[in-house]
Amino acid sequence: MAVKPTGIIRQLGWRKFFQLLTHLPSFVKLFSRLIKDPRVSTSPKLVVAGILAYVILPTDLLPDFLIGFGQMDDLAVILGALKLFLRLCPSEVVQEHLNSITRG
């Protein structure tokens, strides 16, 4: 199955893609809280470690010199892995952190 780098924007649409960008600070808070939370097991945290390794290591699905496509595949991998991280975290813990972030 081929990876279509522009699939994220096509799937979300430009409006939802920009909404995602505006909510980025809240996502960063959520992920950092979940990583620090002892109720979250090691396996979800290893997914985050894998994301960091993917970003740091020179191996890539599509080379970054393909302007646009090289960066979009990185974004697709990162967003997919972050979604997996949230799915692996206990839902009640995620909801608790979401509630505390939205309250202020």
PyMOL commands that set and color helices and strands:
alter all, ss='L'
color gray80, all
select helices_A, chain A and resi 7-22+24-36+42-56+69-88+91-103
alter helices_A, ss='H'
color red, helices_A
deselect
rebuild
show_as cartoon
